[in-house]
Amino acid sequence: MRYLEHTRRCVVVYLVCLATVVVPFTALAQDLSEEQKELQQAVAVSEGIGDSVFKEASRVSRELQMGARSLFTRDPLGWDIDTIDFLTNWLFSLPLKIPAFLSSIQEQSRLLGAAGSLFVFILLLAVLYSLLWQGRVLTVLEERFKVLNTWLPQATYPYYLALLRIVVASLVPLLLLGGFSLVRAFIPSRMPWFLFIERLLILWTIGAVLLHFLGELLLRDLFRVSRKYGRTLYNISRVVVLYILLAVGVIWAAETFHMRQDVQAFIRFIISLSIVCALIPLLLKKQALLSLLPELPYRAYQNFINALERYYFPVIFFTFLTGLMWCVGYQRLATTLWTKTWAVAGSFVLIMIGYHVLSGLLNLWVEKKGVEDEEAKFLYDALRALLRYITGLATVLVALHLLGFLRPLQGVLSLPIVTIGETPLSVWILGKALIILIAILYVTRLLQAYLTYKIYPPLGIESGLAYVLNTFLKYTGLVLGLLFSLAAVGIDFRIFMVFAGAVGIGLGLGMQAIAANLISGFSLIFGRKLRKDDWIQVGETRGVVTDIFLRATKVRTRDNIEYLIPNSDFISKTFVNYTLSTPMIRIHIPVRVGFDSDPSTVSRVLVETAEKHPEVEIYREPEVSFVGYGDNSLHFELLVWIDIRDIAAWRIRSRLYFGIFKAFRREGIRVPLPQRDLHLRTAPDWMKPGQ
């Protein structure tokens, strides 16, 4: 009976234990199944992704084919053989129309009155000024502006002077254009030649700016253009620019005086063809044109320059052919080819030059601040990282847009691959969210660097608290960036309640260690019992805290060995923080001397040696402790204070031993050696030989 009773009790206890184990896991399984159902309802993978991608690719292919066919459609030139006959007859009859033309000018002058005559007189004076007196005025202004040489940096003064020359060259046509606008306001005339003068003034302004800009670019020492090629390039470029301006003036004259449309089309054809042919001598100057491109220390840019040097003449021949195609009516094809070649190349070069200029300004700034300024280097690194990100993103987007790949790529990547709640997600949406998130992270890092460099020092915030604030700002920026990027793509945040439940169950089952490290990380960061740049010892590891992450803390020893210590170890175990309150620690240096040494002399020598050493802190005075008597020596301990951040205990101990050895030898203090006394006794008779 007793055995049955005992068995019954064991069965009851077993059932109770089984119930305590099974029931929670059953409830947990039910919760998991409910979470899984909600997750399946919230997240649905799009069906038929392959078919959708194939259909979208087919649609994009058809659009590209239609666009390609439209490019090869030739636009009519707008003139024929009758136009040539008309121009021939008009030219032969032109001398007979001179009297009528002069009478028309007299009639227009009478209608214009004194104001118009005065304006024409001023226009003639401006032309004479530009031909005769502009150089003198520029010389006088240069003499007056030499005062700026003492105010402006020596490196930038020539650029300001070049800008002054360009402004002076374009000042007269700009003033005349403004005066002409006032005359038109008071004399609302629609006479063709009156309107034509305004267009000529605009051409004059553009020509003056372009020609003087070319002169400053090619003939001065402002840019990296060899004198060997500068004069040649300037002469050819000046002729080409003047011819283009003259051609534009002829076209505007034909439009202003209402010539026949076919005649205008013929003039445009002849002028465009002549401009294409006139550019050939300039484009054949390979080395001269390539010398205009700056030398930049970037591999992608250097590869581009090398490819351009290798295939320069085929590229020029291609450009000439496309120019001829534009002249004969294939304007859309020529424009498209120029956009996908020269526009892409020019945009790349401009972006790289802009990046190089901004990067150079950052380098100059950080050199002025000094290499040892860690806050300035941190701000420099943050600015440079953000600049690289913007440059890379701008290069890719501009190239895709100019090549015509951006819209087709967006169409293919915009197909939904998964639906979260009511929001369809695609690779394009996720890519935009990732771009926004990375941008916010870079901006957050820049804000941390700016606060560390500009805000924290004036407010007197110590480095430990600054690190805590920056860490909080970093993770806050990460969370806000994630939320903002998700909101920007239109994801409903209510759906993340399901994921939060699943994550909570996952933490309860298998992520206790990770959760403990995360919680410990927050406790360490905001509890400030462990800070960046603290010197600590965990077990046998002694070093400085370089970073406190959410899961682990990085510690670097004096041997430049880095350890990653889980944050939970700092909460659950004992560690030593040498710099929690003060970095001053006291070290014990054992010293032994012979029995014949005077303890007072030994104490004096030890204290003097410690006080003379430059790495011993004067936080407190050195002390000497008489520890006791040994077998062969007197035992002392020298107690000194050091700054643990500046020097290791073993290093100062070694250096003090060197000094103590020299001081003991000078004072005649003997360092004892191990000593053993040997006592000899007479051997007994039974050990004698023969016994």
C-alpha positions as CSV (number, residue, x, y, z in Angstrom):
1,M,0.0,0.0,0.0
2,R,2.8,2.3,0.8
3,Y,4.4,1.5,-2.5
4,L,1.1,2.3,-4.4
5,E,0.7,5.5,-2.5
6,H,4.2,6.6,-3.4
7,T,3.6,5.6,-7.1
8,R,0.4,7.6,-7.2
9,R,2.2,10.7,-5.8
10,C,4.9,10.4,-8.4
11,V,2.4,10.1,-11.2
12,V,0.5,13.2,-10.0
13,V,3.8,15.2,-9.7
14,Y,4.8,14.0,-13.2
15,L,1.4,15.1,-14.7
16,V,1.6,18.5,-13.0
17,C,5.1,19.0,-14.4
18,L,4.1,17.9,-17.8
19,A,1.1,20.3,-17.7
20,T,3.4,23.2,-16.7
21,V,5.6,22.5,-19.7
22,V,3.1,21.6,-22.3
23,V,0.4,24.2,-21.7
24,P,2.7,27.2,-22.2
25,F,4.2,25.8,-25.3
26,T,0.7,25.0,-26.6
27,A,-0.3,28.5,-26.1
28,L,2.9,29.7,-27.6
29,A,2.3,27.5,-30.6
30,Q,-1.2,29.0,-30.9
31,D,0.2,32.5,-30.7
32,L,2.7,31.6,-33.4
33,S,0.1,30.1,-35.7
34,E,-2.1,33.3,-35.2
35,E,0.9,35.5,-35.9
36,Q,1.7,33.4,-39.0
37,K,-1.8,33.7,-40.3
38,E,-1.8,37.5,-39.8
39,L,1.7,37.7,-41.4
40,Q,0.4,35.7,-44.4
41,Q,-2.5,38.0,-44.7
42,A,-0.4,41.1,-44.4
43,V,2.4,39.9,-46.7
44,A,1.4,38.4,-50.0
45,V,3.9,37.6,-52.8
46,S,2.7,38.8,-56.2
47,E,1.8,35.9,-58.6
48,G,3.0,35.8,-62.1
49,I,6.1,38.0,-61.6
50,G,7.9,36.4,-64.6
51,D,4.9,37.0,-66.9
52,S,4.6,40.6,-65.8
53,V,8.3,41.3,-66.3
54,F,8.1,39.7,-69.7
55,K,5.1,41.8,-70.7
56,E,6.7,45.0,-69.4
57,A,9.9,44.2,-71.2
58,S,8.0,43.6,-74.4
59,R,6.2,46.9,-74.1
60,V,9.5,48.7,-73.5
61,S,11.0,47.0,-76.5
62,R,8.1,48.0,-78.7
63,E,8.4,51.6,-77.5
64,L,12.1,51.6,-78.2
65,Q,11.6,50.2,-81.7
66,M,9.0,52.8,-82.5
67,G,11.2,55.5,-81.2
68,A,14.1,54.2,-83.2
69,R,12.0,54.2,-86.4
70,S,10.9,57.7,-85.8
71,L,14.5,58.8,-85.5
72,F,15.2,57.7,-89.0
73,T,12.3,59.8,-90.4
74,R,13.7,62.6,-92.4
75,D,12.3,66.1,-92.0
76,P,11.8,68.1,-95.2
77,L,14.4,70.8,-95.7
78,G,11.7,73.4,-96.6
79,W,13.3,74.5,-99.9
80,D,13.7,73.2,-103.5
81,I,15.1,74.3,-106.8
82,D,12.5,77.1,-107.1
83,T,14.0,78.7,-104.0
84,I,17.4,78.8,-105.7
85,D,15.9,80.4,-108.8
86,F,14.1,83.0,-106.7
87,L,17.4,83.9,-104.9
88,T,19.3,84.1,-108.1
89,N,16.7,86.5,-109.6
90,W,16.6,88.5,-106.4
91,L,20.4,89.0,-106.3
92,F,20.5,90.1,-109.9
93,S,17.7,92.6,-109.3
94,L,19.2,93.9,-106.1
95,P,21.1,97.0,-107.6
96,L,17.8,98.2,-109.1
97,K,16.2,98.3,-105.6
98,I,18.9,100.5,-104.0
99,P,17.0,103.8,-104.6
100,A,13.8,102.4,-103.1
101,F,15.8,101.1,-100.1
102,L,17.4,104.5,-99.5
103,S,14.0,106.3,-99.7
104,S,12.6,103.8,-97.2
105,I,15.5,104.6,-94.8
106,Q,14.8,108.3,-95.1
107,E,11.1,107.7,-94.4
108,Q,11.8,105.5,-91.4
109,S,14.3,108.2,-90.0
110,R,11.6,110.9,-90.4
111,L,9.1,108.7,-88.5
112,L,11.7,107.9,-85.8
113,G,12.5,111.6,-85.0
114,A,15.2,113.2,-83.0
115,A,15.3,110.5,-80.3
116,G,16.0,107.7,-82.8
117,S,18.7,109.8,-84.5
118,L,20.3,110.5,-81.1
119,F,20.2,106.7,-80.3
120,V,21.9,105.9,-83.6
121,F,24.6,108.5,-82.8
122,I,25.1,107.0,-79.4
123,L,25.4,103.5,-81.0
124,L,28.1,104.8,-83.3
125,L,30.0,106.3,-80.4
126,A,29.7,102.9,-78.6
127,V,31.2,101.1,-81.6
128,L,34.0,103.6,-81.7
129,Y,34.6,103.1,-78.0
130,S,34.8,99.4,-78.4
131,L,37.3,99.8,-81.2
132,L,39.5,102.6,-79.9
133,W,39.1,103.4,-76.2
134,Q,38.0,100.1,-74.5
135,G,41.7,99.0,-73.9
136,R,42.5,102.4,-72.2
137,V,39.4,102.2,-69.9
138,L,40.4,98.6,-69.0
139,T,43.9,99.7,-68.1
140,V,42.6,102.5,-65.9
141,L,40.3,100.1,-64.1
142,E,43.1,97.6,-63.6
143,E,45.2,100.3,-61.9
144,R,42.3,101.3,-59.7
145,F,41.5,97.7,-58.7
146,K,45.1,96.9,-57.7
147,V,44.0,97.8,-54.2
148,L,42.1,94.6,-54.1
149,N,45.3,92.7,-54.4
150,T,46.0,93.4,-50.7
151,W,42.6,92.2,-49.6
152,L,42.0,89.2,-51.8
153,P,44.1,86.0,-51.6
154,Q,47.0,85.9,-54.0
155,A,45.8,82.7,-55.6
156,T,42.3,84.1,-56.5
157,Y,43.2,87.7,-57.4
158,P,44.0,86.8,-61.1
159,Y,40.5,85.2,-61.4
160,Y,38.8,88.3,-60.1
161,L,40.9,90.4,-62.5
162,A,39.8,88.2,-65.4
163,L,36.2,88.5,-64.4
164,L,36.6,92.3,-64.4
165,R,37.9,92.2,-68.0
166,I,35.0,90.2,-69.1
167,V,32.5,92.5,-67.4
168,V,34.1,95.6,-68.9
169,A,34.0,94.1,-72.4
170,S,30.3,93.3,-72.1
171,L,29.4,96.5,-70.2
172,V,28.9,98.7,-73.3
173,P,26.5,96.4,-75.2
174,L,24.6,95.8,-72.0
175,L,24.2,99.5,-71.4
176,L,23.1,100.0,-75.0
177,L,20.7,97.2,-74.7
178,G,19.2,98.7,-71.6
179,G,19.0,102.2,-73.3
180,F,17.4,100.6,-76.3
181,S,14.8,99.0,-74.1
182,L,14.0,102.5,-72.7
183,V,13.7,103.9,-76.2
184,R,11.3,101.1,-77.2
185,A,9.2,101.9,-74.1
186,F,8.7,105.5,-75.2
187,I,8.6,104.8,-78.9
188,P,6.5,101.6,-79.5
189,S,7.6,101.1,-83.0
190,R,7.3,97.8,-84.9
191,M,9.6,98.7,-87.7
192,P,11.7,95.7,-88.8
193,W,15.1,97.4,-88.7
194,F,14.2,98.8,-85.2
195,L,13.6,95.3,-83.9
196,F,16.7,94.0,-85.8
197,I,18.9,96.5,-83.9
198,E,17.8,95.0,-80.6
199,R,18.8,91.5,-81.8
200,L,22.2,92.8,-82.9
201,L,22.8,94.3,-79.5
202,I,22.0,90.9,-77.9
203,L,24.5,89.2,-80.4
204,W,27.1,91.9,-79.6
205,T,26.8,91.2,-75.8
206,I,27.0,87.4,-76.3
207,G,30.0,87.8,-78.7
208,A,31.9,90.1,-76.3
209,V,31.5,87.8,-73.4
210,L,32.4,84.7,-75.4
211,L,35.5,86.2,-77.1
212,H,36.9,87.7,-73.9
213,F,36.2,84.5,-72.0
214,L,38.1,82.5,-74.6
215,G,40.9,85.0,-74.4
216,E,41.2,84.7,-70.6
217,L,40.9,80.9,-70.8
218,L,43.5,80.3,-73.6
219,L,45.9,83.3,-73.5
220,R,46.3,83.8,-69.7
221,D,48.0,81.6,-67.2
222,L,44.8,81.0,-65.2
223,F,44.1,77.5,-66.4
224,R,46.2,74.5,-67.4
225,V,46.5,75.4,-71.1
226,S,49.9,75.2,-72.8
227,R,51.1,78.4,-74.5
228,K,51.9,76.1,-77.4
229,Y,48.3,75.4,-78.1
230,G,46.6,78.5,-76.5
231,R,47.2,81.0,-79.3
232,T,46.2,78.4,-82.0
233,L,43.0,77.5,-80.2
234,Y,42.1,81.1,-79.6
235,N,42.6,82.1,-83.2
236,I,40.5,79.2,-84.6
237,S,37.8,79.6,-81.9
238,R,37.5,83.3,-82.5
239,V,37.0,82.8,-86.2
240,V,34.4,80.1,-85.5
241,V,32.5,82.2,-82.9
242,L,32.4,85.3,-85.1
243,Y,31.2,83.2,-88.0
244,I,28.5,81.6,-85.9
245,L,27.4,85.0,-84.6
246,L,27.3,86.4,-88.2
247,A,25.3,83.4,-89.3
248,V,22.8,83.9,-86.5
249,G,22.5,87.6,-87.4
250,V,21.8,86.7,-91.0
251,I,19.1,84.2,-89.9
252,W,17.5,86.8,-87.6
253,A,17.6,89.4,-90.4
254,A,15.7,87.0,-92.7
255,E,13.1,86.4,-90.0
256,T,12.8,90.1,-89.0
257,F,12.3,91.4,-92.6
258,H,9.8,88.6,-93.3
259,M,11.5,86.8,-96.1
260,R,9.9,83.8,-97.7
261,Q,9.9,80.7,-95.6
262,D,11.7,78.6,-98.2
263,V,14.4,81.3,-98.4
264,Q,14.8,81.2,-94.6
265,A,15.1,77.4,-94.7
266,F,17.7,77.6,-97.5
267,I,19.7,80.1,-95.5
268,R,19.6,78.0,-92.4
269,F,20.7,74.9,-94.4
270,I,23.7,76.7,-96.0
271,I,24.8,78.3,-92.7
272,S,24.4,75.0,-90.7
273,L,26.4,73.2,-93.3
274,S,29.1,75.8,-93.4
275,I,29.4,75.8,-89.5
276,V,29.8,72.0,-89.5
277,C,32.6,72.4,-92.1
278,A,34.2,75.3,-90.3
279,L,34.5,73.3,-87.0
280,I,36.6,70.7,-88.7
281,P,40.0,72.6,-88.4
282,L,39.2,73.2,-84.7
283,L,38.3,69.6,-84.0
284,L,41.4,68.2,-85.7
285,K,43.6,69.9,-83.1
286,K,43.6,66.8,-80.9
287,Q,46.4,67.6,-78.4
288,A,45.3,71.2,-78.2
289,L,41.7,70.3,-77.3
290,L,42.7,67.6,-74.9
291,S,45.0,70.0,-73.1
292,L,41.8,71.9,-72.0
293,L,40.7,68.9,-69.9
294,P,42.1,69.1,-66.4
295,E,44.2,66.3,-64.9
296,L,42.3,64.7,-62.0
297,P,43.5,61.9,-59.8
298,Y,40.4,59.7,-60.2
299,R,40.6,56.3,-61.9
300,A,37.2,56.6,-63.7
301,Y,38.1,60.0,-65.1
302,Q,41.6,58.8,-66.2
303,N,40.1,55.8,-67.9
304,F,37.7,58.2,-69.7
305,I,40.6,60.4,-70.9
306,N,42.6,57.5,-72.1
307,A,39.7,56.1,-74.1
308,L,39.1,59.6,-75.6
309,E,42.7,59.9,-76.6
310,R,42.7,56.4,-78.2
311,Y,39.4,56.8,-80.1
312,Y,39.6,60.6,-80.7
313,F,39.6,60.7,-84.5
314,P,36.8,58.0,-84.9
315,V,34.7,60.1,-82.4
316,I,35.4,63.3,-84.4
317,F,34.5,61.5,-87.7
318,F,31.3,60.3,-86.0
319,T,30.5,63.9,-84.8
320,F,31.1,65.2,-88.3
321,L,28.8,62.6,-89.9
322,T,26.0,63.4,-87.4
323,G,26.4,67.1,-88.1
324,L,25.9,66.4,-91.8
325,M,22.9,64.3,-90.9
326,W,21.4,67.2,-88.9
327,C,21.9,69.5,-91.9
328,V,20.1,67.2,-94.4
329,G,17.0,66.7,-92.2
330,Y,17.8,63.9,-89.7
331,Q,17.8,66.3,-86.8
332,R,16.1,64.1,-84.3
333,L,18.6,61.3,-85.0
334,A,21.6,63.6,-84.7
335,T,20.3,65.3,-81.5
336,T,19.7,61.9,-79.9
337,L,23.2,60.6,-80.8
338,W,24.8,63.8,-79.5
339,T,22.8,63.5,-76.3
340,K,23.9,59.9,-75.7
341,T,27.5,60.6,-76.4
342,W,28.8,64.2,-76.0
343,A,26.1,65.2,-73.4
344,V,26.9,62.1,-71.2
345,A,30.7,62.8,-71.6
346,G,30.3,66.5,-70.8
347,S,28.1,65.9,-67.8
348,F,30.6,63.3,-66.5
349,V,33.5,65.8,-66.9
350,L,31.6,68.6,-65.2
351,I,30.5,66.5,-62.3
352,M,34.1,65.3,-61.8
353,I,35.5,68.8,-62.0
354,G,32.8,70.0,-59.5
355,Y,33.7,67.1,-57.1
356,H,37.4,67.9,-57.5
357,V,36.9,71.6,-56.7
358,L,34.8,70.9,-53.6
359,S,37.1,68.2,-52.4
360,G,40.1,70.5,-52.9
361,L,38.4,73.2,-50.8
362,L,37.8,70.6,-48.1
363,N,41.5,69.6,-48.2
364,L,42.6,73.2,-47.8
365,W,40.3,73.7,-44.9
366,V,41.5,70.6,-43.0
367,E,45.1,71.5,-43.7
368,K,44.6,74.9,-42.1
369,K,43.0,73.3,-39.1
370,G,45.9,70.9,-38.6
371,V,46.3,67.1,-38.9
372,E,45.9,66.6,-35.1
373,D,42.5,68.2,-34.9
374,E,40.3,65.1,-34.6
375,E,37.0,67.1,-34.6
376,A,38.0,68.8,-37.9
377,K,39.0,65.5,-39.4
378,F,35.7,64.0,-38.3
379,L,33.8,66.8,-40.0
380,Y,36.0,66.5,-43.1
381,D,35.3,62.8,-43.4
382,A,31.5,63.3,-43.0
383,L,31.5,66.1,-45.6
384,R,33.6,64.1,-48.0
385,A,31.4,60.9,-47.6
386,L,28.3,62.9,-48.3
387,L,30.0,64.6,-51.3
388,R,31.0,61.2,-52.7
389,Y,27.5,59.9,-52.2
390,I,25.9,62.9,-54.0
391,T,28.5,62.7,-56.8
392,G,28.0,59.0,-57.4
393,L,24.2,59.3,-57.3
394,A,24.1,62.3,-59.6
395,T,26.5,60.6,-62.1
396,V,24.4,57.5,-62.3
397,L,21.0,59.4,-62.6
398,V,22.3,61.9,-65.2
399,A,23.9,59.2,-67.3
400,L,20.8,57.0,-67.2
401,H,18.5,59.9,-68.1
402,L,20.7,61.1,-71.0
403,L,21.1,57.6,-72.3
404,G,17.4,57.1,-72.2
405,F,17.5,54.1,-69.9
406,L,15.9,55.7,-66.8
407,R,12.2,55.5,-67.9
408,P,12.4,51.9,-69.3
409,L,14.3,50.8,-66.2
410,Q,11.8,52.4,-64.0
411,G,9.0,50.7,-65.9
412,V,10.5,47.2,-65.5
413,L,11.6,47.7,-61.8
414,S,8.2,49.2,-60.8
415,L,6.4,45.8,-61.1
416,P,5.2,44.8,-57.7
417,I,7.0,41.7,-56.3
418,V,5.3,41.6,-52.9
419,T,2.3,43.3,-51.2
420,I,2.4,44.4,-47.6
421,G,-1.0,45.3,-46.4
422,E,-2.5,47.3,-49.2
423,T,0.9,48.7,-50.4
424,P,2.5,46.9,-53.4
425,L,6.3,46.9,-53.2
426,S,8.7,46.8,-56.1
427,V,12.4,47.0,-56.6
428,W,12.1,50.6,-57.7
429,I,10.2,51.6,-54.5
430,L,12.7,49.7,-52.3
431,G,15.6,51.3,-54.2
432,K,14.1,54.8,-53.6
433,A,13.7,54.0,-49.9
434,L,17.2,52.8,-49.7
435,I,18.6,56.0,-51.3
436,I,16.6,58.1,-48.9
437,L,17.7,56.1,-45.9
438,I,21.4,56.3,-46.9
439,A,21.1,60.0,-47.5
440,I,19.6,60.6,-44.1
441,L,22.4,58.5,-42.5
442,Y,25.0,60.6,-44.2
443,V,23.3,63.8,-43.1
444,T,23.0,62.5,-39.5
445,R,26.7,61.7,-39.5
446,L,27.4,65.2,-40.8
447,L,25.2,66.7,-38.0
448,Q,27.2,64.7,-35.4
449,A,30.5,66.0,-36.8
450,Y,29.2,69.6,-36.9
451,L,28.0,69.4,-33.3
452,T,31.3,67.9,-32.2
453,Y,33.3,70.5,-34.0
454,K,31.2,73.7,-33.4
455,I,28.6,73.2,-30.7
456,Y,30.0,71.0,-28.0
457,P,33.3,72.9,-27.2
458,P,31.7,76.3,-26.6
459,L,29.1,74.7,-24.3
460,G,31.8,72.9,-22.3
461,I,30.4,69.4,-23.0
462,E,33.0,66.7,-22.2
463,S,34.0,64.0,-24.7
464,G,32.1,61.3,-22.9
465,L,28.8,63.1,-22.9
466,A,29.4,64.2,-26.5
467,Y,29.8,60.6,-27.5
468,V,26.6,59.7,-25.7
469,L,24.7,62.5,-27.5
470,N,26.2,61.5,-30.8
471,T,25.3,57.9,-30.3
472,F,21.7,58.8,-29.4
473,L,21.6,61.1,-32.5
474,K,23.0,58.3,-34.7
475,Y,20.4,55.7,-33.7
476,T,17.6,58.3,-33.7
477,G,18.6,59.3,-37.2
478,L,18.6,55.6,-38.2
479,V,15.1,55.1,-36.9
480,L,13.8,58.3,-38.3
481,G,15.5,57.7,-41.6
482,L,13.9,54.2,-41.8
483,L,10.5,55.6,-41.0
484,F,10.8,58.5,-43.3
485,S,12.0,56.3,-46.2
486,L,9.1,53.9,-45.7
487,A,6.6,56.7,-45.4
488,A,8.0,58.2,-48.6
489,V,7.2,55.0,-50.6
490,G,3.7,54.8,-49.1
491,I,4.0,51.9,-46.6
492,D,1.3,51.8,-43.9
493,F,3.0,51.6,-40.5
494,R,0.1,49.6,-39.0
495,I,1.4,46.6,-40.8
496,F,4.5,46.6,-38.7
497,M,2.5,45.7,-35.6
498,V,2.3,42.2,-37.0
499,F,6.1,42.1,-37.4
500,A,6.5,43.5,-33.9
501,G,4.6,40.6,-32.5
502,A,6.7,38.1,-34.4
503,V,9.9,39.8,-33.4
504,G,8.7,39.7,-29.8
505,I,8.1,36.0,-29.9
506,G,11.5,35.5,-31.6
507,L,13.2,37.5,-28.8
508,G,11.4,35.3,-26.2
509,L,12.5,32.1,-27.8
510,G,16.0,32.4,-29.2
511,M,17.4,35.9,-29.0
512,Q,17.8,36.4,-25.3
513,A,21.5,36.9,-25.6
514,I,21.1,39.5,-28.3
515,A,18.3,41.3,-26.4
516,A,20.5,41.3,-23.3
517,N,23.4,42.8,-25.2
518,L,21.1,45.4,-26.7
519,I,19.6,46.4,-23.4
520,S,23.0,46.4,-21.8
521,G,24.3,48.6,-24.6
522,F,21.6,51.2,-24.0
523,S,22.4,51.0,-20.3
524,L,26.1,51.6,-20.8
525,I,25.6,54.4,-23.3
526,F,23.1,56.4,-21.2
527,G,24.2,55.3,-17.7
528,R,27.7,56.7,-18.4
529,K,29.5,54.2,-16.2
530,L,31.4,53.3,-19.3
531,R,32.4,56.0,-21.8
532,K,34.4,56.3,-24.9
533,D,38.2,56.8,-24.2
534,D,37.8,55.2,-20.8
535,W,40.7,52.9,-19.8
536,I,39.2,49.6,-18.5
537,Q,40.3,46.1,-17.6
538,V,38.0,43.1,-18.1
539,G,39.7,39.9,-17.0
540,E,43.2,40.0,-18.4
541,T,42.3,42.5,-21.0
542,R,43.3,46.1,-20.4
543,G,42.8,48.9,-22.9
544,V,40.9,52.0,-24.0
545,V,37.2,52.0,-25.1
546,T,37.1,53.1,-28.7
547,D,33.5,52.5,-29.5
548,I,30.3,51.4,-27.7
549,F,28.0,49.6,-30.0
550,L,24.5,48.3,-29.2
551,R,25.7,44.6,-29.0
552,A,29.4,44.9,-28.0
553,T,32.1,47.3,-26.9
554,K,35.4,47.7,-28.8
555,V,38.5,47.9,-26.6
556,R,42.0,48.5,-28.0
557,T,45.0,47.5,-26.0
558,R,48.4,49.3,-26.0
559,D,49.6,46.5,-28.3
560,N,47.0,47.7,-30.9
561,I,44.9,44.6,-30.4
562,E,41.2,45.2,-30.6
563,Y,38.7,43.1,-28.6
564,L,34.9,43.0,-29.0
565,I,33.4,42.4,-25.5
566,P,29.7,41.7,-25.2
567,N,27.9,44.5,-23.4
568,S,26.1,42.0,-21.1
569,D,29.5,41.2,-19.6
570,F,29.8,44.7,-18.3
571,I,26.5,44.4,-16.5
572,S,26.7,40.9,-15.1
573,K,30.5,40.8,-14.3
574,T,33.0,43.0,-12.6
575,F,35.3,45.2,-14.6
576,V,37.8,47.9,-13.6
577,N,37.3,51.5,-15.0
578,Y,40.5,53.3,-14.3
579,T,39.2,56.6,-15.6
580,L,35.7,56.7,-14.1
581,S,36.4,59.5,-11.7
582,T,40.0,60.3,-12.4
583,P,42.7,58.8,-14.6
584,M,45.3,59.0,-11.8
585,I,46.2,55.6,-10.4
586,R,48.9,54.5,-8.0
587,I,51.3,51.7,-8.8
588,H,53.6,49.7,-6.4
589,I,57.2,49.2,-7.3
590,P,58.9,46.6,-5.1
591,V,62.6,47.2,-4.3
592,R,65.1,45.0,-2.3
593,V,68.4,46.2,-0.7
594,G,71.0,44.5,1.4
595,F,70.9,44.3,5.2
596,D,73.8,46.8,5.5
597,S,71.8,49.6,3.8
598,D,70.3,52.5,5.7
599,P,66.5,52.5,5.3
600,S,66.4,56.3,5.5
601,T,68.9,56.7,2.7
602,V,67.1,54.1,0.6
603,S,63.8,56.0,1.1
604,R,65.4,59.3,0.2
605,V,67.0,57.9,-3.0
606,L,63.7,56.3,-4.1
607,V,61.7,59.5,-3.6
608,E,64.2,61.7,-5.4
609,T,64.3,59.3,-8.3
610,A,60.5,59.3,-8.6
611,E,60.3,63.1,-8.3
612,K,62.8,63.6,-11.1
613,H,61.1,61.3,-13.5
614,P,58.9,63.4,-15.9
615,E,56.2,60.8,-16.3
616,V,55.4,60.5,-12.6
617,E,52.4,62.7,-11.9
618,I,52.5,65.3,-9.1
619,Y,48.9,64.5,-8.3
620,R,50.3,63.3,-4.9
621,E,53.8,63.0,-3.6
622,P,55.7,59.7,-4.1
623,E,55.8,57.5,-1.0
624,V,58.1,54.7,0.2
625,S,56.9,51.9,2.4
626,F,59.2,49.6,4.4
627,V,57.5,46.3,3.8
628,G,59.6,44.0,6.0
629,Y,62.6,41.7,6.2
630,G,63.3,39.0,3.8
631,D,65.7,36.1,3.9
632,N,68.5,38.0,2.2
633,S,67.3,41.6,1.9
634,L,65.2,44.5,3.2
635,H,61.9,44.9,1.3
636,F,60.6,48.4,0.2
637,E,57.8,49.6,-2.0
638,L,57.9,52.8,-4.0
639,L,54.4,54.2,-4.5
640,V,53.9,56.7,-7.4
641,W,51.0,58.2,-9.3
642,I,50.7,58.0,-13.0
643,D,48.1,59.0,-15.7
644,I,46.9,55.7,-17.1
645,R,45.9,57.4,-20.4
646,D,49.5,58.5,-21.1
647,I,51.7,55.6,-20.1
648,A,51.3,52.0,-19.1
649,A,52.2,50.8,-15.6
650,W,54.8,48.3,-16.8
651,R,56.5,51.0,-18.8
652,I,56.9,53.5,-16.0
653,R,57.9,50.6,-13.7
654,S,60.7,49.7,-16.1
655,R,62.0,53.3,-16.5
656,L,62.0,53.8,-12.8
657,Y,64.0,50.6,-12.2
658,F,66.6,52.0,-14.6
659,G,66.8,55.2,-12.6
660,I,66.8,53.4,-9.2
661,F,69.7,51.2,-10.4
662,K,71.8,54.2,-11.3
663,A,71.0,56.0,-8.1
664,F,71.8,52.9,-5.9
665,R,75.1,52.5,-7.7
666,R,75.9,56.2,-7.1
667,E,75.0,56.0,-3.4
668,G,76.7,52.7,-2.8
669,I,73.5,50.8,-2.0
670,R,73.9,47.1,-2.6
671,V,71.3,45.0,-4.3
672,P,71.5,41.6,-2.6
673,L,71.8,38.3,-4.3
674,P,70.3,35.1,-2.9
675,Q,72.5,33.8,-0.1
676,R,72.8,30.3,1.4
677,D,74.9,29.3,4.5
678,L,76.6,25.9,4.4
679,H,77.6,24.4,7.8
680,L,80.2,21.5,7.8
681,R,80.4,19.0,10.6
682,T,83.0,16.3,11.3
683,A,82.0,13.0,9.8
684,P,81.2,10.0,12.2
685,D,83.6,7.1,12.4
686,W,81.5,4.8,10.4
687,M,81.8,7.1,7.4
688,K,85.6,7.3,7.5
689,P,87.5,5.3,4.8
690,G,88.3,1.8,5.9
691,Q,85.6,1.7,8.6
